[in-house]
Amino acid sequence: MAANTKAKDRRVAFATIAGTTIEYYDFFIYAQAAGMVFSTLMFEPLGSEFGMMLSLATIGISFLFRPLGAFLAGHWGDRFGRRAVLVATLIGMGVCTTLIGLLPTYAQIGIAAPIALLVLRLIQGLCAGGEWGGAALMAVEHAAPHKRGLAGTYPQMGVSLGMLLATGVFALMTGVISPGDAFLEWGWRVPFILSFVLVLLGHFIRRSVDETPIYQDIAERKQQTKAPVAVLFKKHWALIVAAAVLFAGTNASGYIATGGFVTAYTTNPDGPIAFDRTTAMLCISSAAGVWFLTTLISGIVSDYFGRRNTYLFGYLWLIVFAFPMFALVNTAEPLKVAAGLSLFAVGLGFSFGPQAAWYTELFPANIRFSGVSISYGIGTVIGGAFAPTIGQGLLEATGSTNGIAVYIIVMSALSCFAALLLHDVPRRALGIDHQEEQEHYARLRLGKTEPYTAAPQLVDAHADSQAAPANPDDLERVTT
């Protein structure tokens, strides 16, 4: 029995990490290409500065469709299960990414090229809107209560692994396989086309994982909500807003420091850094490695010290190191640039690792997929959607990175405030039997909230075989 449980845990971990790695590989290769080549290949008539602004804006435009994708995926995920949605979103993301790699350029087909690029990005946004929420629930709802923070890092680590994979492939293409003009001619296409192989692998892995026990119980009892999105917004709209703002700070900071902005800033031949593409990719890869490790550590820490405390530590780190990061980047010395980005990435990990577990614990079982996905989708719009474009605009308006550091600080401060508004009860039961307790905490911390006292249970029935013995002190030590 124990061996079967461990084997199941490994399959779940592998499936959630693999899926989000592929999703974010797709997103990050687009962000890197937008910062390096699309302003020339797709928006050439607009000139270098405005072409770069529009190229970076296409990163954000797809984010506008993430909430719509989250609405659809949330409805289907709460009605028909987590696994089917995950398989569909993964395939959709991969097909669009592969097609981007096959697109003709503006020089070949004119205005049709950027239009086709934009359409594929919008479809990607729809698919991505449901991908993360499903992966988060797949990981956390399978986990024992005392290991949810760790399990929740599996989809989170996929983000930094996707970044590592994306920057590694681009570094290989720019530095070894297709350096110089060859990269502009054909080399940039290879990372996109490679996504097709990754999707086939991810599809095979995800098909091997069972539906979560919590959703199986809901389905067996026929207790699915017919209109989960409507119920969610009627009863918990304030919770959605706060959860979205909680994520916005780390999302904005991540897309500034490791996404499209830093790529464009450090590789601009007329800018103060003027790195070659390979050097920039290696610097960003070092930060992605730190991000991966601190994401894992933060999930474990959150199981012991709570989700909120871990989040606040991460956001305070981002606030403190926003200016030092850019000071090191602006030295234009590769080792110092890598050090600055890696130092900043510590805060990214701690303000991101506990997210899957905390989001899962915030929402009642019968509307959880909708709540998690929609909060995440709105958070990406508020945070990362136009962060690279805002960064580029601030740089061009002021001629300095100081305004961008202030932007990071403001976004992180807003997320700290959101963290203070949300309940943090890590070990409470997630199953449909405990819906009343879940509804009790699915509200903002405005004033004192009385602890739920109607026969609280710390362990889900489905997790009994994995869970640590219930400790009556657990409810006392968790701040709500």
C-alpha positions in Angstrom: 0.0 0.0 0.0 2.8 2.4 1.0 4.7 1.6 -2.2 1.6 2.2 -4.3 1.0 5.6 -2.6 4.6 6.6 -3.2 4.4 5.6 -6.9 1.2 7.6 -7.3 2.8 10.6 -5.6 5.7 10.4 -8.0 3.4 10.2 -11.1 1.4 13.2 -9.9 4.6 15.2 -9.2 6.1 14.3 -12.6 2.8 15.0 -14.5 2.3 18.5 -12.9 5.9 19.5 -13.3 6.1 18.3 -16.9 2.9 20.1 -17.9 3.7 23.5 -16.4 7.3 23.2 -17.6 6.0 22.8 -21.2 3.4 25.6 -20.8 6.0 28.1 -19.5 8.6 26.9 -22.0 6.1 28.0 -24.6 5.5 31.4 -22.9 9.1 32.1 -22.2 10.5 31.3 -25.6 7.9 33.8 -26.9 9.0 36.4 -24.4 12.6 35.9 -25.4 11.9 36.0 -29.1 9.7 39.2 -28.6 12.7 40.8 -26.9 15.3 39.7 -29.5 13.8 39.2 -33.0 10.1 39.9 -33.4 10.5 43.7 -33.5 12.7 43.1 -36.7 10.9 40.1 -38.2 7.3 41.0 -37.6 7.1 44.8 -36.9 10.0 46.0 -39.1 8.2 49.1 -40.7 7.5 50.6 -37.2 11.2 51.3 -36.5 13.3 50.0 -33.7 11.8 51.7 -30.6 8.1 51.5 -31.5 8.6 48.1 -33.0 10.1 46.9 -29.8 7.2 48.4 -27.8 4.7 46.6 -29.9 6.6 43.3 -29.9 6.7 43.3 -26.1 3.0 44.3 -26.0 2.1 41.1 -27.8 3.4 39.3 -24.7 0.7 41.1 -22.7 -2.1 40.9 -25.2 -2.3 37.1 -24.8 -2.7 37.6 -21.0 -5.9 39.5 -21.6 -7.4 36.2 -22.8 -6.2 34.2 -19.8 -9.2 35.1 -17.7 -11.5 34.0 -20.4 -9.6 30.7 -20.7 -9.9 30.5 -16.9 -13.6 31.0 -17.0 -14.0 28.2 -19.5 -11.6 25.8 -17.9 -13.0 26.5 -14.4 -16.5 25.7 -15.6 -15.4 22.5 -17.3 -13.0 21.5 -14.5 -15.6 21.9 -11.8 -18.2 20.1 -13.9 -16.2 17.3 -15.6 -12.9 17.0 -13.7 -9.3 18.3 -13.6 -7.5 15.8 -15.9 -9.5 16.3 -19.1 -9.0 20.0 -19.0 -5.2 19.6 -18.4 -4.8 17.4 -21.4 -6.8 19.8 -23.7 -4.9 22.9 -22.6 -1.5 21.3 -23.0 -2.2 20.2 -26.5 -3.7 23.7 -27.4 -0.6 25.5 -26.1 1.8 23.2 -27.9 0.1 23.4 -31.3 0.0 27.2 -31.2 3.7 27.4 -30.3 4.7 25.1 -33.1 2.7 27.1 -35.6 4.5 30.3 -34.5 7.7 28.6 -35.4 6.4 28.0 -38.9 5.0 31.6 -39.5 6.3 33.6 -42.5 7.8 37.0 -41.6 6.6 40.5 -42.5 9.1 40.6 -45.3 7.5 37.5 -46.8 3.7 38.1 -46.4 3.4 41.6 -45.1 0.8 42.6 -42.5 -0.6 39.1 -42.4 2.4 37.9 -40.5 1.9 40.0 -37.3 -1.9 39.4 -37.5 -1.3 35.6 -37.6 1.2 35.9 -34.7 -1.3 37.8 -32.6 -4.1 35.3 -33.3 -1.9 32.4 -32.2 -0.9 34.3 -29.1 -4.6 34.9 -28.2 -5.3 31.2 -28.5 -2.3 30.5 -26.3 -3.7 32.8 -23.7 -7.0 30.9 -23.7 -5.2 27.6 -23.2 -2.9 29.0 -20.5 -5.8 30.3 -18.6 -6.8 26.8 -17.5 -3.5 25.0 -17.5 -2.0 26.3 -14.2 -5.2 26.0 -12.1 -5.7 22.4 -13.1 -2.1 21.5 -12.4 -2.2 23.2 -9.0 -5.3 21.2 -8.0 -3.9 18.0 -9.4 -0.9 18.4 -7.2 -2.4 19.7 -4.0 -5.7 17.7 -3.9 -3.6 14.5 -4.1 -1.3 15.5 -1.3 -1.4 14.8 2.5 -2.5 17.9 4.5 1.0 18.4 6.1 2.7 18.2 2.7 0.5 20.5 0.6 3.0 23.3 0.5 5.7 21.0 -0.9 3.2 19.3 -3.4 2.1 22.7 -4.5 5.6 23.6 -5.6 5.5 21.0 -8.4 3.5 23.2 -10.8 5.4 26.2 -9.5 8.8 24.6 -10.2 7.6 24.0 -13.8 7.6 27.7 -14.3 11.3 28.1 -13.5 12.2 24.9 -15.3 10.3 26.2 -18.4 12.4 29.4 -18.1 15.6 27.3 -17.8 14.7 25.2 -20.8 13.7 28.2 -22.9 16.8 30.2 -22.1 19.0 27.1 -22.5 17.6 26.3 -26.0 17.9 29.9 -27.1 21.5 30.1 -25.8 22.4 26.9 -27.7 20.8 28.4 -30.9 22.4 31.8 -30.6 25.8 30.7 -29.5 26.4 27.3 -31.1 23.9 26.1 -33.8 22.8 29.4 -35.5 24.9 32.3 -34.4 24.7 35.8 -35.9 22.5 36.2 -39.0 21.6 32.6 -39.1 19.5 33.0 -35.9 17.4 35.8 -37.5 17.1 33.7 -40.7 16.0 30.4 -39.2 17.5 29.7 -35.8 14.7 31.4 -33.8 12.2 29.0 -35.3 13.7 25.8 -33.8 12.7 26.4 -30.1 9.1 26.9 -31.2 9.0 23.8 -33.4 10.6 21.8 -30.6 7.5 22.4 -28.5 5.6 19.8 -30.6 7.9 17.0 -29.3 7.5 18.2 -25.7 3.8 18.3 -25.9 3.6 14.7 -27.1 5.8 13.7 -24.1 3.6 15.8 -21.7 0.4 14.3 -23.1 1.6 10.8 -22.5 2.6 11.6 -18.9 -0.6 13.3 -18.0 -2.8 10.6 -19.4 -1.2 8.2 -16.8 -2.4 10.2 -13.8 -5.8 9.6 -12.1 -8.4 12.2 -11.4 -8.0 13.8 -7.9 -9.7 11.9 -5.1 -11.6 15.1 -4.1 -13.2 15.5 -7.5 -13.9 11.8 -7.7 -15.8 12.1 -4.5 -17.8 15.1 -5.8 -18.6 13.2 -9.0 -19.7 10.0 -7.3 -22.1 12.0 -5.1 -23.2 14.1 -8.1 -22.5 17.3 -6.2 -21.0 19.2 -9.1 -22.2 22.9 -9.3 -24.1 23.5 -12.5 -22.8 27.1 -12.9 -19.6 27.3 -10.8 -18.4 30.6 -12.2 -21.7 32.3 -11.4 -21.7 31.0 -7.8 -18.1 32.0 -7.4 -18.7 35.6 -8.4 -21.9 35.9 -6.5 -20.4 34.7 -3.2 -16.7 35.3 -3.4 -15.9 38.2 -5.8 -13.8 40.0 -3.1 -11.8 36.9 -2.5 -11.0 36.6 -6.2 -9.8 40.2 -6.3 -7.5 39.8 -3.3 -6.1 36.5 -4.5 -5.4 38.0 -8.0 -3.5 41.0 -6.4 -1.6 38.5 -4.2 -0.1 37.0 -7.4 0.3 40.3 -9.4 3.5 41.4 -7.7 5.6 38.4 -8.3 4.2 38.0 -11.8 5.1 41.6 -12.7 8.5 41.3 -11.1 9.2 38.0 -12.9 8.4 39.3 -16.3 10.6 42.3 -15.7 13.6 40.4 -14.3 13.5 37.1 -16.2 11.0 37.7 -18.9 10.9 40.0 -21.9 12.1 43.3 -20.5 15.6 42.2 -19.3 16.1 40.3 -22.5 15.4 43.3 -24.6 17.3 45.7 -22.3 20.5 43.7 -22.1 20.7 42.7 -25.8 19.8 46.2 -27.2 22.9 47.0 -29.3 22.3 50.7 -28.8 21.7 50.4 -25.0 24.0 50.6 -22.0 24.5 46.8 -21.7 24.7 45.6 -25.3 25.3 41.9 -24.5 25.3 39.3 -27.2 22.2 37.1 -27.0 24.0 34.1 -25.6 25.5 36.0 -22.7 22.1 37.5 -21.8 20.5 34.0 -21.9 23.2 32.6 -19.6 22.6 35.4 -17.1 18.9 34.8 -17.1 19.4 31.1 -16.8 21.4 31.5 -13.6 18.5 33.5 -12.1 16.0 30.8 -13.3 18.1 28.2 -11.4 17.9 30.2 -8.2 14.2 30.7 -8.8 13.7 26.9 -9.1 15.6 26.1 -5.8 13.9 28.8 -3.8 10.5 27.9 -5.1 11.0 24.3 -3.8 12.4 25.6 -0.4 9.5 28.1 0.0 6.9 25.3 -0.3 8.5 23.3 2.5 8.9 26.5 4.6 5.2 27.3 4.1 4.2 23.9 5.5 5.9 24.8 8.8 5.5 28.6 9.0 2.3 29.2 7.0 1.6 30.5 3.5 1.2 34.1 4.4 4.5 34.5 6.3 6.4 32.8 3.5 4.8 35.2 1.0 5.5 38.3 3.0 9.2 37.3 3.3 9.3 36.9 -0.5 7.7 40.2 -1.3 9.8 42.1 1.3 12.9 40.6 -0.4 11.7 41.9 -3.8 11.1 45.4 -2.3 14.5 45.5 -0.7 16.5 44.2 -3.8 14.7 46.0 -6.6 17.2 48.9 -6.8 20.3 46.7 -6.1 19.3 44.3 -8.9 19.3 47.1 -11.5 22.4 48.6 -10.0 24.2 45.3 -10.7 22.6 44.8 -14.1 23.7 48.3 -15.2 27.4 47.5 -14.5 27.2 45.6 -17.8 29.6 43.0 -16.4 28.2 39.5 -17.0 29.0 38.0 -13.6 27.4 41.0 -11.8 24.4 41.0 -14.0 23.9 37.2 -13.3 24.4 37.9 -9.6 21.9 40.8 -9.5 19.2 38.7 -11.3 19.9 35.6 -9.2 19.7 37.7 -5.9 16.4 39.1 -7.0 15.1 35.6 -7.9 15.3 34.5 -4.3 12.3 36.8 -3.6 10.5 35.5 -6.7 10.8 31.9 -5.4 9.4 32.7 -1.9 6.5 34.8 -3.3 5.6 32.1 -5.8 6.2 28.7 -4.3 3.3 28.6 -1.8 0.8 29.9 -4.3 -0.7 26.6 -5.5 -1.3 25.4 -2.0 -2.7 28.7 -0.7 -5.0 29.2 -3.7 -6.3 25.6 -3.3 -7.0 26.2 0.4 -8.8 29.5 -0.2 -11.8 28.2 -2.2 -14.6 25.7 -1.5 -14.4 22.3 -3.1 -17.4 22.6 -5.5 -16.1 25.9 -7.2 -12.3 25.4 -6.5 -11.2 25.0 -10.1 -13.0 28.2 -11.1 -11.7 30.1 -8.1 -8.1 29.1 -8.5 -8.0 29.5 -12.3 -9.8 32.9 -12.5 -7.8 34.4 -9.6 -4.6 33.3 -11.3 -5.8 34.6 -14.7 -6.8 38.0 -13.4 -3.5 38.2 -11.5 -1.5 37.7 -14.7 -3.4 40.6 -16.3 -2.8 42.9 -13.4 0.8 41.8 -13.0 2.8 40.3 -15.8 0.6 41.1 -18.9 2.2 44.4 -19.7 5.1 44.5 -17.3 7.7 44.3 -20.0 5.9 47.0 -22.0 5.6 49.2 -18.9 9.3 48.7 -18.2 10.2 49.7 -21.7 8.0 52.7 -21.6 9.4 53.9 -18.2 13.0 53.4 -19.6 12.3 55.4 -22.7 10.4 58.1 -20.8 13.1 58.6 -18.0 16.3 57.2 -19.6 16.8 55.2 -16.3 15.8 51.9 -14.7 14.9 53.7 -11.4 11.3 54.0 -12.4 11.1 50.3 -13.2 12.5 49.5 -9.7 9.8 51.7 -8.2 7.2 49.9 -10.3 8.3 46.6 -8.8 8.2 48.0 -5.3 4.7 49.3 -5.7 3.4 46.0 -7.2 5.1 44.0 -4.4 3.6 46.3 -1.7 0.1 45.8 -3.1 0.6 42.1 -3.0 1.8 42.3 0.6 -1.5 44.0 1.5 -3.5 41.3 -0.3 -1.7 38.6 1.7 -2.8 40.3 4.9 -6.4 40.1 3.8 -6.5 36.4 3.1 -7.0 33.6 5.6 -4.2 31.1 6.1 -5.4 27.8 7.4 -3.0 25.3 5.8 -4.2 21.9 7.2 -7.9 22.2 7.0 -9.8 19.5 5.0 -10.4 20.1 1.3 -13.1 17.5 0.6 -16.8 18.2 -0.2 -17.7 16.9 3.3 -16.1 20.0 4.7 -17.8 22.5 2.5 -19.3 24.5 5.4 -15.9 25.0 7.0 -14.4 26.0 3.6 -17.1 28.6 3.1 -16.4 30.0 6.6 -12.9 30.9 5.6 -13.6 31.9 2.0 -13.8 35.6 2.9 -11.5 38.4 3.6 -9.9 39.1 7.0 -11.7 42.3 7.8 -11.9 42.4 11.5 -11.8 39.3 13.7 -13.0 36.0 12.2 -14.1 33.4 14.7 -12.5 30.0 14.3 -14.6 27.4 12.8 -15.7 25.1 15.6 -18.3 22.6 14.1 -16.3 19.4 14.6 -13.1 20.5 12.7 -11.2 17.7 11.0 -7.6 18.3 10.0 -7.3 15.3 7.7 -9.2 14.5 4.5 -10.8 11.1 4.4 -8.9 10.5 1.1 -5.6 11.4 2.5 -5.7 9.2 5.7 -3.1 6.8 4.4 -0.6 9.6 3.8 -1.3 12.1 6.5 0.6 12.6 9.7 -1.4 11.9 12.9 -3.8 14.8 13.6 -2.4 17.3 16.2 -5.0 19.3 18.1 -2.5 22.1 18.4 -2.4 22.6 14.6 -5.5 24.7 14.6 -4.1 26.9 17.4 -0.8 27.5 15.7 -2.2 28.6 12.3 -3.1 32.3 12.0 -6.4 33.0 10.3 
